[in-house]
Amino acid sequence: MTGQSVGLAAAVEDFAVYLAAERGFSPHTVRAYRSDLAGLLAFAEGRGVAESSALTLDLLRDWLWVGNQAGLARATIARRAASVRGFTAWLARAGASPADPAVRLRSPKPGRTLPRVINRAQMQDLLGQLEHRAAGGEPNALRDLAIVELLYASGLRVSELVGLDTGDVDLHRLTVRVTGKGSKERVVPFGVPAQSAILAYLGRGRPALASADLPAGRPAPEVTALFLGTVGRRLGVRAVYRLVATLLADVPGNGPAGPHALRHTAATHLLDGGADLRAVQELLGHASLGTTQIYTHVSAERLKQSYLTAHPRA
């Protein structure tokens, strides 16, 4: 930044570089900021505002109000407000704006809904289905069982799972080294069932996927990636999402039926079993204990439902 007013489009690009290089934000988070700020740029352009010094509190409020009137969810409005507050604070520090126009910008607090959690019997049934498929030794089936066992055992984010390399897994100590949000590393334990599934996948599934015939012109397989797709490349987030969503399609419950449901389930089952809240926070890689506390509400709600179902005087 130059210490003077700059074009908003260029400022957003510089801000994205700052988030990635200096704040260590993940590519996914940087894309989310870009998306929000692209909406602001389009709105500002419609108001004839193209320079960083011309941003005002009224313009920012109008932008959020238009989104609200368009029916955007409270969580989306709150996220947009957070994005623009970070952007304008950075502009002010860099001298590209005479003051921070978003200091007094307020937004609705995002409504907190209880996450989707699969009960223990349902989880055992899902794992049983995957074990049955993997019994025949088909490479994709062996991989899918290892993926779900590891997601449930360790509470990993799907982005953390697909980013794993073979060297990140210690099958003797039953731990996996994970690079989470903000490029922070943590070591997470897993259990014997996940160990068995990973061993079977590494022994019979992954070698077959790594040696699969590649289409002409496709690059060679990634030899370090733990989980491979059908053409020997690192498995992507969407593939894991499809796998878990298909598994959960017939399982009753509210909320998204993706890999994050297994993370929610792992955390809730740990707390139900007596695990310490701070231990669960460390396992999940949450920066704030408040983020982890949502699972205490889940456990309390499950207890309430069990009480209403089972107690004769409920």
Phi, psi and chi 1 to 4 in degrees:
 res  aa     phi    psi   chi1   chi2   chi3   chi4
   1 MET       -  153.6  -61.8  -69.4  -73.3      -
   2 THR   -99.9   -6.1   61.0      -      -      -
   3 GLY    81.9   15.1      -      -      -      -
   4 GLN  -145.6  171.1   59.8 -173.6    9.6      -
   5 SER   -57.8  139.2 -177.3      -      -      -
   6 VAL  -132.4  165.4  -64.2      -      -      -
   7 GLY   -64.2  140.4      -      -      -      -
   8 LEU   -62.6  -40.5  -78.6  175.2      -      -
   9 ALA   -60.5  -45.1      -      -      -      -
  10 ALA   -66.4  -36.7      -      -      -      -
  11 ALA   -63.8  -39.9      -      -      -      -
  12 VAL   -63.0  -41.0  167.9      -      -      -
  13 GLU   -63.3  -43.4  -68.9  -55.8  -48.7      -
  14 ASP   -65.2  -37.4  -71.8  -15.1      -      -
  15 PHE   -64.3  -40.0 -178.5   58.3      -      -
  16 ALA   -62.7  -40.4      -      -      -      -
  17 VAL   -63.4  -41.8  171.9      -      -      -
  18 TYR   -60.5  -44.6  159.4   78.0      -      -
  19 LEU   -61.5  -41.2  -67.8  177.1      -      -
  20 ALA   -76.5  -46.3      -      -      -      -
  21 ALA   -81.5  -40.4      -      -      -      -
  22 GLU  -101.2  -33.7  -63.4 -170.4   34.4      -
  23 ARG   -91.6  -15.4  -64.2  -67.2  -57.2  -83.5
  24 GLY    71.7   25.4      -      -      -      -
  25 PHE   -70.5  149.3  -75.0    6.1      -      -
  26 SER   -70.9  158.7   70.6      -      -      -
  27 PRO   -55.4  -37.1  -28.1   36.2      -      -
  28 HIS   -63.3  -44.0  175.0   77.7      -      -
  29 THR   -66.8  -41.3  -58.8      -      -      -
  30 VAL   -62.7  -39.4  174.0      -      -      -
  31 ARG   -62.7  -38.0  -79.0 -164.9  -61.0  -87.9
  32 ALA   -64.3  -42.6      -      -      -      -
  33 TYR   -61.7  -45.4  -88.9   93.0      -      -
  34 ARG   -57.8  -44.3  -80.3 -178.6 -178.9  -86.9
  35 SER   -62.3  -46.6  175.9      -      -      -
  36 ASP   -62.4  -45.7  -72.1  -21.7      -      -
  37 LEU   -72.7  -26.0  -65.0  175.1      -      -
  38 ALA   -63.9  -37.3      -      -      -      -
  39 GLY   -64.1  -40.4      -      -      -      -
  40 LEU   -64.8  -42.7  173.5   62.3      -      -
  41 LEU   -58.4  -45.8  -72.4 -178.7      -      -
  42 ALA   -62.8  -41.2      -      -      -      -
  43 PHE   -65.8  -44.9 -177.4   80.9      -      -
  44 ALA   -63.6  -40.5      -      -      -      -
  45 GLU   -60.0  -39.0 -176.9  178.3  -28.5      -
  46 GLY   -64.9  -21.8      -      -      -      -
  47 ARG   -96.8    6.0  -63.8  -70.0 -176.6   91.9
  48 GLY    77.6   20.8      -      -      -      -
  49 VAL  -107.0  119.7  174.1      -      -      -
  50 ALA  -128.8   -6.9      -      -      -      -
  51 GLU  -111.1  147.6  -67.6  -72.3  -44.5      -
  52 SER   -61.1  -35.6   59.9      -      -      -
  53 SER   -72.3  -11.8   60.1      -      -      -
  54 ALA   -93.2   -3.2      -      -      -      -
  55 LEU   -67.6  135.8  -74.0  176.3      -      -
  56 THR  -129.6  162.1   64.8      -      -      -
  57 LEU   -62.0  -39.9  177.3   59.6      -      -
  58 ASP   -62.3  -40.7  -74.6  -18.2      -      -
  59 LEU   -63.6  -43.4 -176.7  143.4      -      -
  60 LEU   -65.3  -40.7  -60.6  178.3      -      -
  61 ARG   -63.1  -41.2  -76.2  172.8  170.7  167.1
  62 ASP   -63.0  -39.0  -72.7  -10.7      -      -
  63 TRP   -61.6  -46.0  175.2   53.6      -      -
  64 LEU   -66.3  -38.3  -65.2 -177.1      -      -
  65 TRP   -63.7  -42.6 -178.7   83.4      -      -
  66 VAL   -61.3  -41.4  168.7      -      -      -
  67 GLY   -63.0  -40.3      -      -      -      -
  68 ASN   -63.3  -43.4 -179.6   64.9      -      -
  69 GLN   -67.1  -24.9  -66.5  -58.2  108.8      -
  70 ALA   -79.8   -2.3      -      -      -      -
  71 GLY    92.3   14.0      -      -      -      -
  72 LEU   -65.5  147.0  -65.2  180.0      -      -
  73 ALA   -65.8  154.5      -      -      -      -
  74 ARG   -58.1  -37.7  -73.8 -162.9  -53.1  167.3
  75 ALA   -63.6  -37.2      -      -      -      -
  76 THR   -68.4  -43.0  -58.9      -      -      -
  77 ILE   -62.4  -42.8  -60.3  -63.3      -      -
  78 ALA   -63.5  -39.9      -      -      -      -
  79 ARG   -66.2  -41.5 -168.6 -161.7   66.4 -132.7
  80 ARG   -60.7  -43.2  -76.5 -172.8  169.3 -169.7
  81 ALA   -62.9  -41.1      -      -      -      -
  82 ALA   -64.8  -39.9      -      -      -      -
  83 SER   -62.3  -46.6  -65.7      -      -      -
  84 VAL   -71.9  -31.5   77.1      -      -      -
  85 ARG   -64.4  -41.8  -81.8 -164.0  -67.7  -93.3
  86 GLY   -63.2  -39.9      -      -      -      -
  87 PHE   -66.9  -49.2  177.8   54.2      -      -
  88 THR   -70.4  -31.9   58.3      -      -      -
  89 ALA   -64.4  -40.5      -      -      -      -
  90 TRP   -66.0  -40.8  174.5   78.4      -      -
  91 LEU   -60.1  -43.7  -73.0  173.5      -      -
  92 ALA   -65.1  -42.0      -      -      -      -
  93 ARG   -63.2  -33.7  -71.1 -164.1  -57.1  -88.0
  94 ALA   -83.6   -3.5      -      -      -      -
  95 GLY    78.6   12.9      -      -      -      -
  96 ALA   -88.1   -0.7      -      -      -      -
  97 SER  -145.0  136.0  177.8      -      -      -
  98 PRO   -63.0  -25.2   21.5  -32.2      -      -
  99 ALA  -156.2  169.1      -      -      -      -
 100 ASP   -89.2  107.2 -178.8   -4.9      -      -
 101 PRO   -71.6  -13.4   27.3  -34.9      -      -
 102 ALA   -99.0    8.2      -      -      -      -
 103 VAL   -56.0  -39.3  166.6      -      -      -
 104 ARG  -103.3   16.3  -67.4 -173.0  -68.1  118.0
 105 LEU   -76.3  126.4 -175.6   66.4      -      -
 106 ARG  -116.1  153.8  -64.3  -68.6  179.3  -95.6
 107 SER  -144.2  160.0   62.7      -      -      -
 108 PRO   -66.9  141.0   25.1  -34.7      -      -
 109 LYS   -68.6  134.8  -67.8 -176.6  178.3  179.7
 110 PRO   -64.3  135.4   22.3  -31.0      -      -
 111 GLY   -66.8  134.3      -      -      -      -
 112 ARG   -97.8  117.5  171.3  164.2  -78.9 -172.4
 113 THR  -107.6  149.6   56.7      -      -      -
 114 LEU   -69.4  134.0  -65.8 -179.7      -      -
 115 PRO   -70.5  161.0   25.8  -33.3      -      -
 116 ARG   -71.7  129.5 -178.2 -173.8 -178.3  112.1
 117 VAL  -130.4  134.3  172.4      -      -      -
 118 ILE   -95.8  133.8  -55.7  147.8      -      -
 119 ASN   -75.4  169.1   66.9   41.0      -      -
 120 ARG   -63.0  -40.6  -66.4 -177.8 -176.4 -131.4
 121 ALA   -64.9  -42.0      -      -      -      -
 122 GLN   -63.8  -39.8  -68.8  167.7  -22.2      -
 123 MET   -64.9  -41.7 -162.0   66.8 -135.8      -
 124 GLN   -63.7  -37.5  -70.8  -59.3  -40.4      -
 125 ASP   -64.9  -44.0 -177.7   58.3      -      -
 126 LEU   -61.6  -44.6  -68.4  176.6      -      -
 127 LEU   -66.1  -35.2  -68.8  170.1      -      -
 128 GLY   -62.9  -40.6      -      -      -      -
 129 GLN   -60.4  -44.2  -66.2  176.4   36.0      -
 130 LEU   -67.9  -38.4  -70.2  169.5      -      -
 131 GLU   -62.6  -40.4  -71.0  170.5   -5.1      -
 132 HIS   -62.1  -42.8  179.3   72.4      -      -
 133 ARG   -66.5  -38.2  -65.3  177.0 -162.5  170.7
 134 ALA   -76.0  -15.1      -      -      -      -
 135 ALA   -60.7  -27.6      -      -      -      -
 136 GLY   -80.2   -7.3      -      -      -      -
 137 GLY    84.8    9.3      -      -      -      -
 138 GLU   -66.4  130.5 -161.2  -84.6  -36.5      -
 139 PRO   -55.0  -45.8  -26.2   34.6      -      -
 140 ASN   -64.8  -36.3  -73.6  -28.1      -      -
 141 ALA   -67.7  -40.1      -      -      -      -
 142 LEU   -63.5  -41.8  -69.8  167.4      -      -
 143 ARG   -64.6  -44.2  179.4 -159.0   61.7 -156.3
 144 ASP   -63.5  -39.4  -67.7  -10.7      -      -
 145 LEU   -63.5  -43.6  174.6   59.9      -      -
 146 ALA   -62.7  -38.9      -      -      -      -
 147 ILE   -63.1  -50.9  -75.4  173.2      -      -
 148 VAL   -68.9  -40.1  175.4      -      -      -
 149 GLU   -58.9  -43.4  -78.0  -79.6   13.3      -
 150 LEU   -71.5  -40.6 -172.3   55.7      -      -
 151 LEU   -59.6  -45.0  -76.9  172.7      -      -
 152 TYR   -72.9  -37.3  175.5   51.9      -      -
 153 ALA   -71.1  -34.6      -      -      -      -
 154 SER  -115.4  -10.4   57.0      -      -      -
 155 GLY    67.7   29.1      -      -      -      -
 156 LEU   -68.8  150.2  -61.9 -175.6      -      -
 157 ARG   -71.6  152.5  -59.6  177.5  178.2   94.2
 158 VAL   -63.8  -34.7   63.8      -      -      -
 159 SER   -65.2  -34.4   57.9      -      -      -
 160 GLU   -69.2  -39.7  -64.9  169.4  -14.2      -
 161 LEU   -62.9  -50.0  178.3  100.7      -      -
 162 VAL   -72.3  -17.0  -61.2      -      -      -
 163 GLY   -85.0   -3.5      -      -      -      -
 164 LEU   -68.6  141.6  -68.7  175.0      -      -
 165 ASP  -105.9  163.7  -69.2  -28.6      -      -
 166 THR   -59.9  -33.3   52.6      -      -      -
 167 GLY   -73.3   -8.8      -      -      -      -
 168 ASP   -80.9  -14.4  -67.4  -32.0      -      -
 169 VAL  -102.1  124.0 -180.0      -      -      -
 170 ASP  -106.5  100.9 -171.3  -30.7      -      -
 171 LEU   -77.2  -10.8  -69.7  166.4      -      -
 172 HIS   -87.1  -44.5  -62.1  -69.9      -      -
 173 ARG   -86.6   -7.5  -68.7 -170.0  173.2   90.4
 174 LEU    58.3   51.7  -58.5 -175.1      -      -
 175 THR  -136.6  158.1   58.6      -      -      -
 176 VAL  -132.5  135.5   58.3      -      -      -
 177 ARG   -91.4  122.5 -174.9  176.8   65.8 -109.4
 178 VAL  -119.2  139.0  178.0      -      -      -
 179 THR  -103.6  110.9  -58.4      -      -      -
 180 GLY  -100.7 -154.3      -      -      -      -
 181 LYS   -62.8  143.3  -71.1 -174.3  175.7 -179.2
 182 GLY    68.4   21.0      -      -      -      -
 183 SER    58.7   25.9  -60.9      -      -      -
 184 LYS   -84.4  133.0  -65.6  179.9  179.6  177.7
 185 GLU   -94.6  146.0  -76.7 -165.2   -2.8      -
 186 ARG  -147.9  158.3   68.0 -175.3 -169.6  -80.0
 187 VAL  -110.2  125.3  175.6      -      -      -
 188 VAL  -119.9  135.1 -178.7      -      -      -
 189 PRO   -81.9  159.6   30.6  -34.9      -      -
 190 PHE  -142.2  171.8   56.0   83.3      -      -
 191 GLY  -101.7 -179.1      -      -      -      -
 192 VAL   -64.0  -40.9  171.9      -      -      -
 193 PRO   -58.4  -41.2  -26.5   36.9      -      -
 194 ALA   -66.5  -39.1      -      -      -      -
 195 GLN   -58.5  -46.7  177.2 -162.2   41.5      -
 196 SER   -62.5  -41.7  -60.8      -      -      -
 197 ALA   -66.2  -41.0      -      -      -      -
 198 ILE   -67.7  -41.2  -66.1  170.1      -      -
 199 LEU   -60.0  -44.6  -80.2  169.9      -      -
 200 ALA   -63.5  -41.1      -      -      -      -
 201 TYR   -65.5  -44.9  163.4   66.7      -      -
 202 LEU   -67.1  -32.3  -69.9  176.0      -      -
 203 GLY   -78.5  -39.7      -      -      -      -
 204 ARG  -123.7  -27.9  -67.2  178.6  -71.0  154.4
 205 GLY   -87.6  -52.5      -      -      -      -
 206 ARG   -64.2  -42.1 -169.8  180.0 -178.8  -78.3
 207 PRO   -58.2  -37.3  -26.6   36.7      -      -
 208 ALA   -68.2  -40.5      -      -      -      -
 209 LEU   -68.8  -36.1  -66.2  173.3      -      -
 210 ALA   -69.4  -27.7      -      -      -      -
 211 SER  -100.2    9.2   61.9      -      -      -
 212 ALA   -62.8  148.2      -      -      -      -
 213 ASP   -64.1  126.8  -68.1  -25.8      -      -
 214 LEU   -93.6  142.0  -65.1  173.6      -      -
 215 PRO   -60.5  153.1  -19.9   31.1      -      -
 216 ALA   -56.9  133.4      -      -      -      -
 217 GLY    87.9   -9.1      -      -      -      -
 218 ARG   -79.1  143.2  -70.1  -63.7  -64.0  -90.8
 219 PRO   -67.8  162.8   23.0  -32.3      -      -
 220 ALA   -66.7  158.3      -      -      -      -
 221 PRO   -60.1  155.3  -19.8   30.8      -      -
 222 GLU   -85.0  108.7  -66.5 -171.2   47.7      -
 223 VAL   -71.8  -17.3  -65.8      -      -      -
 224 THR   -92.9  -22.7   61.8      -      -      -
 225 ALA   -63.2  135.6      -      -      -      -
 226 LEU   -70.9  -52.2  176.0   60.7      -      -
 227 PHE  -104.2  122.2  -67.9  113.2      -      -
 228 LEU  -109.6  151.2  -58.6  178.0      -      -
 229 GLY   -86.1 -171.0      -      -      -      -
 230 THR   -73.0  -14.1   52.8      -      -      -
 231 VAL  -112.3   24.8  -69.5      -      -      -
 232 GLY    77.2    9.5      -      -      -      -
 233 ARG   -97.5  163.4  -57.2  -66.4  -67.2  168.1
 234 ARG   -57.5  130.7 -176.1 -177.3  -65.0  -88.3
 235 LEU   -64.8  141.9 -161.5   66.7      -      -
 236 GLY   -98.4  167.7      -      -      -      -
 237 VAL   -59.3  -43.1  168.2      -      -      -
 238 ARG   -62.7  -36.7  -70.3 -176.7 -179.1  178.7
 239 ALA   -64.7  -41.4      -      -      -      -
 240 VAL   -68.0  -39.6  179.3      -      -      -
 241 TYR   -60.5  -45.0 -168.9   97.2      -      -
 242 ARG   -61.3  -41.9  -75.1 -165.0  -61.8  -91.0
 243 LEU   -59.0  -52.2  163.9   65.0      -      -
 244 VAL   -70.1  -40.3  178.0      -      -      -
 245 ALA   -61.6  -37.9      -      -      -      -
 246 THR   -65.9  -42.0  -60.2      -      -      -
 247 LEU   -62.9  -37.2  -78.9  172.0      -      -
 248 LEU   -91.8    0.1  -60.4 -176.5      -      -
 249 ALA   -56.7  -36.7      -      -      -      -
 250 ASP  -101.8    7.3  -62.7  -35.1      -      -
 251 VAL   -91.2  122.4  177.0      -      -      -
 252 PRO   -60.5  148.2  -19.0   30.8      -      -
 253 GLY   150.0  160.2      -      -      -      -
 254 ASN  -101.5  159.2  -61.0  -43.4      -      -
 255 GLY    94.4  168.3      -      -      -      -
 256 PRO   -59.6  139.6  -21.4   32.7      -      -
 257 ALA  -101.4   52.1      -      -      -      -
 258 GLY  -112.9 -169.5      -      -      -      -
 259 PRO   -57.8  -29.2  -24.0   33.6      -      -
 260 HIS   -64.4  -24.6 -133.2   61.8      -      -
 261 ALA   -62.8  -33.4      -      -      -      -
 262 LEU   -71.4  -33.8  -61.8 -177.9      -      -
 263 ARG   -65.6  -45.7  179.2  172.0  162.8   86.0
 264 HIS   -59.5  -42.7  -63.0  -38.8      -      -
 265 THR   -64.3  -44.6  -61.2      -      -      -
 266 ALA   -59.4  -45.6      -      -      -      -
 267 ALA   -64.4  -43.5      -      -      -      -
 268 THR   -66.7  -42.2  -56.2      -      -      -
 269 HIS   -65.3  -34.5  -70.7 -178.6      -      -
 270 LEU   -63.5  -46.5  -79.7  165.9      -      -
 271 LEU   -67.4  -38.5  -71.3  171.1      -      -
 272 ASP   -60.0  -32.3  -75.1  -12.2      -      -
 273 GLY   -85.4   -0.4      -      -      -      -
 274 GLY   103.1   10.0      -      -      -      -
 275 ALA   -67.0  149.0      -      -      -      -
 276 ASP   -72.6  140.7  177.5   73.2      -      -
 277 LEU   -60.3  -39.6 -173.2   63.1      -      -
 278 ARG   -70.3  -30.4  -71.8 -159.7  176.3  -85.1
 279 ALA   -66.2  -39.9      -      -      -      -
 280 VAL   -67.2  -38.9  175.7      -      -      -
 281 GLN   -57.9  -45.7  176.2 -166.8    4.4      -
 282 GLU   -66.2  -40.4 -174.7  174.7  -12.1      -
 283 LEU   -60.4  -44.4 -180.0  102.3      -      -
 284 LEU   -79.9  -16.9  -62.2  178.7      -      -
 285 GLY    78.0   28.9      -      -      -      -
 286 HIS   -77.9  133.7  -74.8  159.2      -      -
 287 ALA   -72.4  -31.0      -      -      -      -
 288 SER  -118.4  138.7  166.6      -      -      -
 289 LEU   -65.3  -28.8 -172.2   63.9      -      -
 290 GLY   -60.1  -33.5      -      -      -      -
 291 THR   -65.7  -39.0  -53.6      -      -      -
 292 THR   -71.8  -26.7  -43.7      -      -      -
 293 GLN   -65.2  -16.5  -75.7  175.9  -31.4      -
 294 ILE   -56.8  -31.0 -177.3   64.1      -      -
 295 TYR   -73.9  -21.4  -60.6  111.0      -      -
 296 THR   -69.8  -33.0   63.4      -      -      -
 297 HIS   -68.3  -37.7  -59.6  -49.7      -      -
 298 VAL   -62.1  -46.3  175.4      -      -      -
 299 SER   -62.2  -41.0  -66.4      -      -      -
 300 ALA   -65.1  -39.6      -      -      -      -
 301 GLU   -66.3  -40.8 -177.8   64.4   22.0      -
 302 ARG   -63.4  -39.9  -74.7  157.0   60.8   89.0
 303 LEU   -63.3  -41.6  176.0   60.9      -      -
 304 LYS   -62.2  -45.3  178.5 -179.1  176.1 -178.3
 305 GLN   -64.0  -40.0  -68.3  -57.1  -41.8      -
 306 SER   -62.6  -40.9  -63.7      -      -      -
 307 TYR   -62.5  -48.5  174.3   82.2      -      -
 308 LEU   -61.7  -32.8  -67.4  173.8      -      -
 309 THR   -77.7  -38.6  -58.9      -      -      -
 310 ALA  -101.7  -28.4      -      -      -      -
 311 HIS   -82.1  130.1 -160.5  -71.0      -      -
 312 PRO   -67.4  -18.6   22.5  -33.6      -      -
 313 ARG  -109.7   17.4  -56.4  -75.4  -75.3 -177.5
 314 ALA   -68.5      -      -      -      -      -
